[in-house]
Amino acid sequence: MHATVTRLRARLALVPPGRLRRLLLALYLATAAVDAAGKALAANPAVNRAMSGLVKGERAADLRVAARPSGNFEIFRTASRHLFSQKDLYAEYPAEHSDRFKYSPTFALLFAPFAWIPWPIALFLWSAVNALVLFVAIERVLPASAGMFALLCMHLEVLRAMQNAQSNALVAGLIILAYVFHERGQTLRAAGAVALGACVKIFPLAALTFAVSRRKVLSTGVWFVVIGVLALALPLVVTSPATLFEQYRSWRGVESLDAQMRWFSVMELIHRWSGRTIPNWPIQLAGVATLMLPLALRRDRWSEDRFRLLYLSSVLLFVVLFNHQAERASYLIAFAGATLWFAGEPGAPWRTGLYLLALVSIPLLSTLVPGAIWREPSVMFYRLVLPSLAIWLTIQRELLASTTAVTPSVVEGSAPSATLTEASR
């Protein structure tokens, strides 16, 4: 398999970069268009009735659900409307959708453009924005051929995110862009990317640690606080201070209900293996310490492009593995970290084998491989967590290793620095 992957990468490298980029960009946008069109057709009563007579079992149940869309995208749309109408964003609205809104009031405001245009067009645009942010981020963090290879590997996982209208591709892209901006010395933009990501989900705050190896902690922190305060206050353009305060208090109440959940996380893995119920915070604190350990012990490697890129991959995996609310969809972010690690590192059979395990376990078993067994909660838990954890621990080991060789930078606009070759390991 290693030889096959090596030949595939070599053939991709022979394709003119501009042509390959256009093909992959068209693939991502076509995927968004087909997904939106399929959902629009399934929601059409006449089409839904006609299709219901042709399928049975699980597919028939899916069609019944599709007849009345009430998932993530509908939750986001109604939350935006609720913000404008001064309703509690975090209350339950069973007549409108199937779950609660759990993102920030700022996200509800920023989602407004998608809330007021026709549903199929809005769905396509939302999926396209998510895909394009991730697409642009990955192509800016890796050399041309490696970036295109990574985007090819990511496609099925992005497709699955589109099927659930999730925001995880957007979040992953913003974390990567925060890294890219730091590499280019654009501290303000880096802080803005983190702040925007945190408006969607809290854990992109981990991207603030990119400033450590670039020795920009103070300036990044100051800009993040300024932008963060402005972002938190942004909904005041459509609501009163008192109402916004109540929205944040309600949001805090919803988040506190989930504080002891473990979902698809290392905390749940430890719980299953030990049989003990351990609070999340000690395990999460240990995870933070493990994540930051290379930054503390290997200051001599801060100037290495490879060290910083490995740390980016580590952060993308960490924010999912130690997130007590990590769900299946969250693993797009972890898989992005695994893909950057594989595409950006020198080829080795063991690395190929480990990545292929993650490729099969995470996107392939969720999209192309039939069988309900792969979607059983226990099976899904292990096939998501174990490969991701194995890659994360491998990256941490590589971050702590020594290095001797020099190769060019992989991020446009950054200077060459020391990085490790396969022969020196």
CORCORQUI-V168821 format. One record per residue. N is the residue number from 1. PHI is phi in degrees with one decimal (NA if undefined). PSI is psi in radians with two decimals (NA if undefined). OMEGA is omega in degrees with one decimal (NA if undefined). Layout:
n:phi:psi:omega
N:PHI:PSI:OMEGA
N:PHI:PSI:OMEGA
//
This chain:
n:phi:psi:omega
1:NA:-0.61:179.1
2:-61.3:-0.74:179.6
3:-64.2:-0.68:179.3
4:-63.7:-0.79:178.9
5:-64.3:-0.70:179.2
6:-62.5:-0.73:178.1
7:-65.8:-0.68:178.4
8:-61.6:-0.78:179.7
9:-65.0:-0.65:179.4
10:-65.6:-0.72:179.0
11:-67.5:-0.68:176.7
12:-62.7:-0.62:-179.5
13:-66.9:-0.38:-179.9
14:-81.6:-0.34:179.1
15:-74.3:2.32:177.6
16:-51.5:2.24:-174.7
17:-53.6:-0.72:-179.2
18:-63.8:-0.72:179.5
19:-66.4:-0.78:-179.7
20:-63.1:-0.70:178.5
21:-61.9:-0.76:-180.0
22:-63.6:-0.69:179.6
23:-64.0:-0.79:-179.0
24:-69.4:-0.66:177.4
25:-62.9:-0.74:177.0
26:-63.5:-0.67:178.5
27:-62.0:-0.80:-179.5
28:-63.3:-0.79:-178.5
29:-70.1:-0.66:177.5
30:-64.4:-0.64:177.3
31:-61.7:-0.75:178.1
32:-63.7:-0.72:-178.4
33:-67.4:-0.78:-179.6
34:-64.7:-0.71:179.7
35:-63.1:-0.81:179.9
36:-64.3:-0.72:-179.9
37:-65.4:-0.72:178.7
38:-62.6:-0.71:179.3
39:-69.6:-0.63:178.3
40:-65.3:-0.71:177.6
41:-65.7:-0.74:-179.4
42:-65.2:-0.50:179.5
43:-82.1:-0.21:177.3
44:-73.1:2.16:-174.7
45:-56.1:-0.75:-177.8
46:-66.8:-0.80:179.3
47:-64.8:-0.71:-178.3
48:-63.6:-0.74:178.7
49:-64.0:-0.72:-179.6
50:-64.2:-0.74:-178.9
51:-71.6:-0.58:-179.4
52:-61.4:-0.51:178.7
53:-77.2:-0.18:-176.8
54:-103.0:-0.28:-176.4
55:-124.9:2.78:-179.9
56:-137.6:3.02:174.0
57:66.4:-2.31:-174.8
58:-62.7:-0.68:-180.0
59:-65.4:-0.65:177.3
60:-64.5:-0.70:177.2
61:-63.4:-0.69:177.6
62:-62.3:-0.68:178.9
63:-65.7:-0.66:178.4
64:-63.6:-0.68:177.1
65:-67.4:-0.72:-177.7
66:-66.2:-0.39:-179.2
67:-64.0:-0.49:177.9
68:-132.4:1.51:-177.7
69:-57.4:2.26:-178.5
70:-149.3:0.47:-176.5
71:-92.7:-2.62:-173.9
72:-57.3:-0.81:-176.0
73:-63.2:-0.70:178.4
74:-68.4:-0.62:176.0
75:-62.4:-0.79:179.9
76:-63.0:-0.75:-178.5
77:-64.2:-0.81:-178.6
78:-69.7:-0.57:177.5
79:-62.4:-0.72:178.1
80:-62.1:-0.74:178.1
81:-67.2:-0.66:178.3
82:-63.7:-0.64:178.2
83:-61.4:-0.78:-179.1
84:-68.0:-0.52:-178.9
85:-94.9:0.18:175.0
86:66.8:0.45:176.9
87:-88.9:2.78:177.1
88:-66.5:2.06:-178.2
89:-65.0:-0.49:-167.3
90:-106.9:0.15:173.2
91:-76.2:2.90:176.6
92:-86.7:2.38:178.5
93:-130.3:1.27:-174.5
94:-61.3:-0.44:178.9
95:-73.9:-0.28:-175.5
96:-107.1:-0.69:-178.7
97:-157.4:3.08:-166.7
98:-95.4:-0.11:-176.5
99:-149.5:3.08:179.0
100:-88.5:2.70:169.2
101:-77.9:2.31:-175.3
102:-129.0:0.18:179.2
103:-96.5:-3.12:-174.5
104:-77.1:2.77:173.0
105:-58.7:-0.55:178.4
106:-64.3:-0.69:176.6
107:-62.0:-0.73:178.9
108:-60.2:-0.66:178.3
109:-69.0:-0.82:-177.7
110:-66.5:-0.38:179.4
111:-80.5:-0.09:-173.9
112:-52.5:-0.73:179.2
113:-56.9:-0.54:179.6
114:-83.4:-0.22:-175.5
115:-86.8:-0.34:-170.7
116:-114.4:-0.11:176.1
117:-97.1:2.83:-176.0
118:-52.7:2.50:-171.0
119:-55.3:-0.89:-176.9
120:-63.4:-0.68:179.6
121:-68.0:-0.74:179.2
122:-62.3:-0.72:179.3
123:-63.0:-0.78:177.5
124:-60.2:-0.82:-178.1
125:-63.6:-0.69:178.7
126:-63.1:-0.82:178.2
127:-63.3:-0.70:-179.8
128:-65.6:-0.73:178.3
129:-61.3:-0.81:178.3
130:-58.0:-0.85:-177.8
131:-65.3:-0.72:-176.1
132:-69.9:-0.66:177.1
133:-61.6:-0.79:177.7
134:-65.8:-0.74:179.6
135:-57.5:-0.90:-178.4
136:-63.4:-0.70:-178.8
137:-63.4:-0.83:-177.1
138:-66.5:-0.71:-178.3
139:-69.9:-0.30:178.0
140:-91.7:-0.23:-176.3
141:-101.3:-0.26:-179.1
142:-125.8:2.73:173.1
143:-58.9:2.85:-170.4
144:-52.5:-0.98:-175.8
145:-67.1:-0.70:179.1
146:-66.4:-0.69:178.6
147:-64.7:-0.73:179.0
148:-67.4:-0.65:176.3
149:-62.9:-0.75:178.5
150:-62.5:-0.73:180.0
151:-66.2:-0.61:175.9
152:-64.7:-0.75:178.8
153:-65.7:-0.53:-175.8
154:-81.2:-0.24:-167.8
155:-58.2:-0.82:-176.8
156:-64.0:-0.63:178.7
157:-70.2:-0.63:174.9
158:-65.9:-0.70:175.7
159:-56.9:-0.80:-179.5
160:-63.7:-0.66:177.0
161:-62.9:-0.68:177.7
162:-64.3:-0.67:-179.5
163:-61.1:-0.47:178.8
164:-105.3:0.09:179.7
165:51.9:0.67:-176.8
166:-82.5:2.90:-179.5
167:-103.2:0.13:-171.9
168:-69.6:-0.55:174.9
169:-64.2:-0.69:176.4
170:-62.6:-0.80:-179.2
171:-63.6:-0.80:178.3
172:-60.0:-0.76:179.2
173:-61.6:-0.69:-180.0
174:-68.3:-0.65:176.4
175:-62.9:-0.78:-179.9
176:-66.1:-0.71:178.7
177:-64.4:-0.61:175.4
178:-59.2:-0.72:176.3
179:-63.5:-0.82:-179.2
180:-58.8:-0.79:-179.5
181:-63.5:-0.67:175.8
182:-63.2:-0.72:179.7
183:-62.8:-0.50:-179.7
184:-93.8:0.06:179.4
185:75.5:0.32:-178.3
186:-98.3:1.34:-172.9
187:-62.6:-0.74:-179.1
188:-61.1:-0.79:179.5
189:-66.2:-0.66:178.2
190:-61.1:-0.82:178.4
191:-63.3:-0.66:178.5
192:-65.2:-0.69:178.1
193:-63.9:-0.71:178.4
194:-65.9:-0.77:-179.2
195:-63.1:-0.72:178.5
196:-65.7:-0.73:176.9
197:-61.5:-0.68:-179.8
198:-69.4:-0.38:174.2
199:-70.4:-0.41:178.1
200:-88.7:-0.96:177.8
201:-141.1:2.68:-172.8
202:-71.2:-0.64:-167.6
203:-68.5:-0.24:171.3
204:-60.0:-0.18:174.5
205:-57.0:-0.44:177.9
206:-60.1:-0.41:179.8
207:-68.4:-0.24:175.1
208:-61.6:-0.44:-178.6
209:-70.8:-0.20:174.4
210:-61.0:-0.43:-178.9
211:-68.9:-0.37:-175.4
212:-63.2:-0.94:-176.9
213:-69.9:-0.33:175.4
214:-94.0:0.04:178.2
215:55.0:0.78:-179.8
216:-125.4:0.55:-173.6
217:-63.1:-0.85:-175.6
218:-65.3:-0.88:-177.2
219:-65.7:-0.69:177.7
220:-64.1:-0.75:179.9
221:-62.1:-0.74:-179.5
222:-64.9:-0.83:-180.0
223:-64.1:-0.65:179.4
224:-64.5:-0.74:179.2
225:-62.5:-0.78:-179.6
226:-61.5:-0.88:-178.6
227:-67.4:-0.67:-179.8
228:-62.5:-0.76:178.8
229:-62.9:-0.76:178.4
230:-62.9:-0.69:179.8
231:-66.5:-0.73:178.9
232:-63.1:-0.59:-177.9
233:-87.7:-0.15:-174.3
234:-55.9:-0.66:178.9
235:-61.9:-0.18:177.3
236:-63.3:-0.25:177.7
237:-70.5:-0.30:-179.2
238:-127.1:-0.02:-177.9
239:-145.1:2.90:-177.5
240:-85.1:2.78:177.1
241:-57.3:-0.72:-179.2
242:-64.3:-0.75:179.4
243:-66.1:-0.71:179.0
244:-64.2:-0.69:176.8
245:-59.8:-0.75:178.6
246:-65.6:-0.62:177.0
247:-62.2:-0.78:-179.9
248:-67.1:-0.64:177.6
249:-65.9:-0.68:177.6
250:-66.7:-0.69:177.8
251:-61.8:-0.76:178.3
252:-60.9:-0.69:179.2
253:-64.0:-0.71:178.3
254:-65.1:-0.76:-179.2
255:-65.5:-0.61:-179.7
256:-67.0:-0.48:178.1
257:-65.9:-0.52:-177.0
258:-95.1:0.01:-170.9
259:-61.5:-0.53:-177.4
260:-98.6:0.09:175.7
261:-73.9:2.79:-179.3
262:-126.1:-0.42:176.0
263:39.7:-2.32:-176.5
264:-94.0:1.19:-172.1
265:-132.0:2.96:174.4
266:-62.0:-0.60:179.3
267:-60.8:-0.71:177.2
268:-69.2:-0.63:177.6
269:-61.5:-0.80:178.5
270:-64.6:-0.68:177.9
271:-61.7:-0.77:-179.3
272:-67.4:-0.70:-176.2
273:-77.9:-0.57:-177.3
274:-92.7:-0.41:-175.4
275:74.0:0.16:-178.6
276:-111.6:2.57:175.4
277:-94.1:1.85:-177.6
278:-109.8:2.39:176.6
279:-55.2:2.62:-178.4
280:-67.1:-0.65:-167.8
281:-62.7:-0.66:178.3
282:-64.0:-0.65:179.5
283:-70.5:-0.71:178.1
284:-65.5:-0.66:177.4
285:-64.3:-0.69:176.0
286:-64.5:-0.64:176.8
287:-64.2:-0.75:177.2
288:-61.1:-0.77:179.8
289:-61.6:-0.72:178.9
290:-67.1:-0.71:177.6
291:-60.2:-0.79:-173.6
292:-83.3:-0.22:-175.4
293:-55.4:-0.80:178.2
294:-61.9:-0.60:177.3
295:-64.4:-0.61:-179.0
296:-77.8:-0.69:-173.0
297:-93.1:-0.38:-175.1
298:-118.7:0.92:176.1
299:-59.4:-0.47:178.8
300:-66.1:-0.26:-177.8
301:-105.3:0.04:-178.1
302:-58.1:-0.53:-177.2
303:-81.4:-0.07:-178.0
304:-83.2:2.29:175.3
305:-62.0:-0.73:-177.1
306:-64.5:-0.70:179.2
307:-60.8:-0.80:-177.0
308:-69.1:-0.64:178.0
309:-67.9:-0.69:175.0
310:-61.5:-0.68:179.9
311:-66.4:-0.65:174.2
312:-58.0:-0.84:178.5
313:-59.5:-0.70:179.7
314:-62.5:-0.76:-179.9
315:-62.6:-0.75:-179.5
316:-61.6:-0.65:176.6
317:-75.1:-0.73:-177.5
318:-59.5:-0.77:-172.9
319:-67.0:-0.26:175.6
320:-97.6:-0.83:-175.9
321:-61.0:-0.57:-177.1
322:-109.7:0.37:176.0
323:-96.2:2.04:-176.4
324:-68.3:-0.23:176.8
325:-107.3:0.29:-179.6
326:-63.1:2.23:177.9
327:-118.3:-3.10:-178.7
328:-55.7:-0.77:-176.0
329:-64.3:-0.48:-179.3
330:-63.0:-0.41:-174.3
331:-73.7:-0.07:166.7
332:-59.7:-0.71:-179.0
333:-65.9:-0.79:178.4
334:-63.6:-0.71:-179.2
335:-67.6:-0.57:174.0
336:-61.2:-0.72:176.9
337:-63.3:-0.77:178.3
338:-63.2:-0.68:-178.3
339:-69.6:-0.73:176.4
340:-62.2:-0.71:177.4
341:-60.0:-0.83:-176.6
342:-70.2:-0.80:-176.2
343:-70.7:-0.49:-176.2
344:-93.0:-0.15:-177.3
345:-100.7:2.72:174.8
346:-61.0:2.57:-177.3
347:-69.4:2.46:175.9
348:-155.6:2.47:-178.0
349:-55.9:-0.72:-177.8
350:-66.3:-0.64:179.5
351:-69.1:-0.72:177.1
352:-60.3:-0.78:180.0
353:-61.5:-0.74:-179.2
354:-66.9:-0.71:179.6
355:-69.4:-0.70:178.7
356:-62.0:-0.61:175.0
357:-60.0:-0.79:177.7
358:-66.7:-0.67:180.0
359:-62.2:-0.75:178.6
360:-71.1:-0.78:-173.0
361:-70.0:-0.61:-173.1
362:-95.4:-1.24:-177.4
363:-79.5:-0.71:-172.3
364:-65.8:-0.80:-179.5
365:-69.2:-0.25:179.1
366:-94.6:-0.28:-173.0
367:-124.8:-0.84:-170.5
368:-103.7:-0.43:-175.2
369:-92.7:2.07:179.8
370:-74.0:2.83:177.4
371:124.6:2.11:-179.1
372:-67.1:-0.37:-176.7
373:-61.2:-0.60:-178.4
374:-69.7:-0.28:-178.8
375:-103.9:0.04:172.4
376:-62.5:2.37:-174.6
377:-51.7:-0.76:-177.6
378:-68.4:-0.75:178.8
379:-65.0:-0.78:179.2
380:-60.9:-0.71:-179.7
381:-56.8:-0.90:-175.6
382:-70.7:-0.63:-178.3
383:-73.2:-0.32:174.8
384:-89.0:-0.87:-170.2
385:-74.8:-0.81:-171.4
386:-64.6:-0.85:177.4
387:-62.7:-0.67:-180.0
388:-65.0:-0.74:179.3
389:-66.1:-0.70:179.3
390:-61.3:-0.75:179.3
391:-68.2:-0.70:179.9
392:-62.1:-0.79:179.4
393:-65.3:-0.62:176.0
394:-63.6:-0.75:178.7
395:-63.2:-0.73:179.3
396:-61.7:-0.68:177.2
397:-63.7:-0.74:-179.7
398:-68.2:-0.58:176.6
399:-65.5:-0.55:-178.5
400:-86.2:-0.14:-177.2
401:-76.4:2.90:176.8
402:-87.9:2.92:-177.4
403:-147.7:2.68:-176.7
404:-137.5:-0.41:-170.3
405:-93.8:2.98:-178.9
406:-127.3:2.29:173.7
407:-137.7:2.85:-179.4
408:-66.3:2.79:175.5
409:-63.8:2.63:177.2
410:-100.4:-0.14:-179.3
411:-106.8:2.19:179.7
412:-56.1:2.25:176.3
413:96.1:-0.12:178.7
414:-102.4:2.80:-175.1
415:-86.5:2.66:176.7
416:-62.6:2.60:177.3
417:-156.1:3.10:-173.8
418:-70.5:2.42:173.8
419:-150.6:2.83:-171.3
420:-92.4:2.36:173.1
421:-95.3:2.88:-178.6
422:-62.2:-0.62:-176.2
423:-68.4:-0.44:-177.3
424:-87.3:-0.05:-178.5
425:-88.1:NA:NA
//
